[in-house]
Amino acid sequence: MKYKDKEMKAMAIIVFPPFMDWSWMKQRPQHLMTQFARAGHSVYYCNKTSIKQAPEPLEPNLVLVHHHERWLYEEFPKIRQCRKDKEPIILWCMLPTIYPFVHHYSPDLIIYDCVDDMPEWTPFESQMVATSHAVICTSERLKQRLCKQYPHKRVQLVRNGYNPDMQLHHSTKGVSHRPSDLPSGQLIGFVGAWATWIDTLLIQRVAKALANEASVVLIGPEFGRRNMGRSESNLHLLGHKPHHLLPSYIRQFSVCLIPFRRIPIALAANPVKAYEYLASGAPVISTSLPECILMHPHVVIAHTPEQFINKVRQYLYDRGDPEPRIQYALSNTWEQRYQDIHKLIVELLDPFND
């Protein structure tokens, strides 16, 4: 495919195949696709759950596809045929199991965005990488592994980021509004999926050690762990909250937690929550994850459970200066991540690259 100039080839039709529903825990997929749309690309985000509903425009250039299979075979061919200036079609894949089906999209470019070290994805990864024109990954650990395993494939590191639309960096905005389901007093908070990589015992120890000083609040889907909240009276599981409500909770946290276990999937993670926490100006305490260590001193690292508890207690009473944390988040936004991706795409689509 040839292009008249760099601006033309920079605009594309972006298809995001089913991976997670748009309304389910707004994470990297939704943030990146929003940035593509705001930059002028035509984006089709395909929900994992299929319902009989017409494609839904979410904002300019961004369409939510509710029934992927029907859209792919009935509507997408029309989109291909009517595309302006023969815009390239880019397939943005985060699920490696999709590799046998990519030909159905007839894309001009396939990007594999490797976001996790999931054991169940391992058998499919090599085929997905081979099918892709380039691989993007979210952490240095993932990049080193991918470069070692696939030395002839283009691999680029693009970490997660902060969405300024959350307004968390305006630290005084809405502080007076305290959600009614939050307990009184000082709050130690965690936001995210309560999955297998979360150190449940560590959270329980924090709650027990600080029982007379603060409450521990967990926000996110429990994945069957609801009974854990009964272990300590000051441990509160509030369940999943819509993304637009999260800032009102995060602003109330005196200290924010990243209590991940040191297992492969966590060691390869670049937590989105770290950027969101830091944008609020609150101190962030993390276990010794490689990506969080790189965020030091903005993220405080604890190497043992005892250190973790002591650091939480320390920052509960002395939060330190919030401004460097806020500025760190603002220097790592999703828009900035998109700019890195944009440069890569322009290069990959340029048949006359020097």
N, C-alpha and C positions, 0 to 999 in steps of 0.2 A: 504494500500500500504506500502511495506517495502523497505528500502533502505540499500545499503551496507555500506555507510559512509555519513558523513555530507556534503562532497563536492558534491557527486552525487545528493543527495536530494535537494541541494541548487540550482541546475540548473533546469530550468523548461521551458515549453512552456507557454508564457503569451499571452492571448487573451484579447484585449481591444475592447469591443463591441461599436457600434455606439453611439457617444455622441457629438462630434464636429469634423469638418473636420480638417485634419492635418495642412493645410495651413491657417486656420482661427485663428488669434490671438493666437500665441504660448503661452500656459499656462501650468498649472500643468499636464494635460494628456500627452502632447508631451514631456515635460521635464522628467517625471518619466519613460515613456516607453523608452526613449533614454537611461536613466541610466540602466534600466534592460538589454537592448541590449548590452551596453558597458561592462556590468558585465558578459556577456556570455550567457544570456537567449535568447531563440528564441521568438521574439516578433512579433505579428500580430496586427497592429493598423487598425481598421475598420472605414473607413470614414462614416459620416452620410449621405452624398450625394452619391448616386449610379450612376456610369457611366460604360459603357461597355469597361473596360480596365483591362488588366491582373494585378495581384498583382505586386507592384513595390518595388524593394529593395531600401531602402533609405540610409542605411549604413550597415555594417556587423551585422547580426542577427536581423535587423529591416526591416519588410516588411509592406508596406502600401496596405491595401485591399480596392480596389475601388468599388467592387460590393459585399457587405457583404453577402446577401442572397445566391447568387450563390456560393460564396466561402465556406460558412458554410455547404452547402449540397452536393457540388461536390468535393471540394478540401480538406476541413478540415478532412473528414474521412480518406483520404490517409495520411495526416500528422499524424493523431492519430496512424494509423497502423504502420507507418515507424519510429516513434520516437525512438531515441537512448536510450538504457538502460531504456526504459519505463519511460521517463521523465514525471513528474507530469504536469498536465494541470491546470493552474491557470486562472480563469476568474476574471478580474479586472473591477469592475462595478462602475461607477459614477452616472448613471441614475437609480433611484430606480424603475422606471416603467418597467424595463427589467425583474423583478423577475419571471413573469410567463413563461419566455422563457429560463431560464438558463439551464434547463435540455437538451436542444438541443445541448449544448456544451459538455455534460457529463464530467464536470470538476472534478478534484480531490480536488480542493480548490476554494472557492468563497470569494473574498474580496470586501466588500462594502466600497468605498472611499467616505465619506460624505464631500462634499466640500462647500456646501451652505445650508442656511436655506430658501429654496424656498417654499413658501406656496403651490404651485401647486404640489409639490412632497410629501407633508405631508400624503395624503391618501394611498400612496404606501410604505411609509418608513418602517412600522412595518413588512410587508411581506418580504421586501428586507433584513432587519436585520435578521429576522428569517431564511431566506434562506442562509445567509452568515455564514462562519466559524469565521470571525472576522470583525470588523469595524475599519476603520482608519478615522480620521477626521483632519481638518486643523486648528482648533482654540480651545482654552480652553473653550470658551462658548459652542461650539458644544459638546465637550467632556463631560462637566458637564451635559448637557441636555440628551445626549445619555446614559450616565451611570445611570442617574436617571430613564429614561424611560425603559431601557433594562438592569437591574442590573445583569442578568445572562450571558450577552454577553461580549466577550472580546472586549474592545475599547482601541485603542491606538492613541495618538496624534502625528501626523507627519505634521509639518507646511510646508508652501511653502518655496522657496529658490531662490538663485541666480545661474545663469548659467555662469560660467567663460568664456565660449566660446564667450560671447558677448564682452569680452575684455574691458568692462567699467571700470574695476579697474585699467587698464593702462591709467590713467587720461590724459596723454599727447599724447596718440596715436590718431592721426587723428583730433586733435583739430582745426587745420587750415582749415579743410574742413567744410564749412557751407552750408547746403542744400539750394538750390536756392529759395525754397518757404518759407523760414523763413524770417520774417521781420527783419529790422536792429535794433540795440540797444540791451538793456538787455531783457532777456526772462524769463518769468515765465511759467513753463510748466506742462502739465498733459498728461499722456499716458494711454489709457485704453478705455473700452467701455463706451460710453456716455449714460448710462442706467438710470433707474428710481432712483437708489440709489445715483446718483450724485447730489449734491446741486447746481443746476443751478443758483439760485439767489445769492449764495455766490460767485460763479465765476464772475458773472456780477458785483457784488459789488467790488471785488478785481480789476477788469479791470477799473472800473470807478474811484476808489480811487487812482490808480497808473497810470492814463492815461498819465501823463506827465513824467513818470519815466521808464516805461517798457511796453512791449507787453505781452499779455497772449496767449499762444499757446496750442491748444487742438488737440491731435492726437489720432485717434480711430474712429470706426464706430459711426455715429451720431444717428442712430435709429430715424430718422425723426425730429431731433432737429437742422437742418442746419440753420434755420432762427434765431436761438439764436445768432449767430455770428454777426448779424447786429445791436445788441443792443449797442455795444460800438465799436468805430473805431479801438481800439487797441486789440480787441478780434478776434483771428484767428482760425478757424476750418479747419484743414488740412486733415481731414478724415483718413481712414484706411491706414496704411503703412505696408509693409511686415516686418516681425520681424527682418530680417537681416539688415534693414536700421535704426531701432530704435536707436542704439547707436550713430549714427551720429547726431541725433536730441537731444537726452538726454544730450550729452556732451556740447551742446550749452546753456543749461538751467542754469540760475543763481540760480534759486530756483525751486524746484519741489513740486507739490501739490498732496494731497490726500483729496479731498473735498467731503467726503461721508456724506450723511444724517444719522442721528441716528435712523435708522429703523432696524427691526430684521435682515434682510439679510446682512446689512452693519455691524451691531454690532457683527455678527458671522464671519466676514471676516478676513482673514489673507492676505493682499494684496501682490501679487507677485511684483507689481510695487515698493513697499517700498524697497525691497532688490535690485532691479535694479537701482533705484534712488541712494540709498546709495553707491552702488558700484562705481558710477561715482564721488563720493566725494561731490556732491552738497547737500546743506541743504534741508531738507524735512519738509514741514509743513502739519500737518494733523488735521482734526477734532478729537474729543475725542473718537476714536474707541478703544475698549479694547485691541486688539492685537497691535495697534500702541503705546498705552500707555506703553505696556511692552517693546517697543523698545526705549523708552526714556533713555538717552538724545540724542541718535542718530537721532531719529525722534522727532521733536518739536511739542508739542501738544497745540492746541488752543481750548478753551472751548466756546468761543462766536465768532460771526462774526467779532466783533471789534478786538478781540485778534488775530484772523486769519489774518486780514489785517495788523495789526501792526507788527506781526511776519514776514510776507512776506516782508514788507518794511525794517525791521531791517536786515534781512539776505540778502536782495538784495544788501546792502552796506557793510555788513561784513559777509562773508560766513563762517567764523570760520575755524577750522582745519579739512580738509577733511579726514585725515588719519584714525581717529577712525571710521568714517562711512564706509570707504572702508574695513577696517579689520572686521567690524561687518558683512558685506556682505560676505566676504570670509570665515567667520566662520559659515555661514549658506547657504552652497551650496546644489544643488540638489544631488550631489554625497553623501554628508553627510546624506541627507534625505533617500536616497536609502539604505545606510548601516543600518539605523534603521529598515527599512522595511524588509531587508534581514534577520536580526536576528529574526524578528517575523515569517517570512515564514518558516525558518529552524525549529523553535519551533513548529509551527502548523503541519508541515509535519513529525515530529519525533514521531513515535508510541511508542518510548521508552523514552519519556521525563521524566526526573527525577523531 
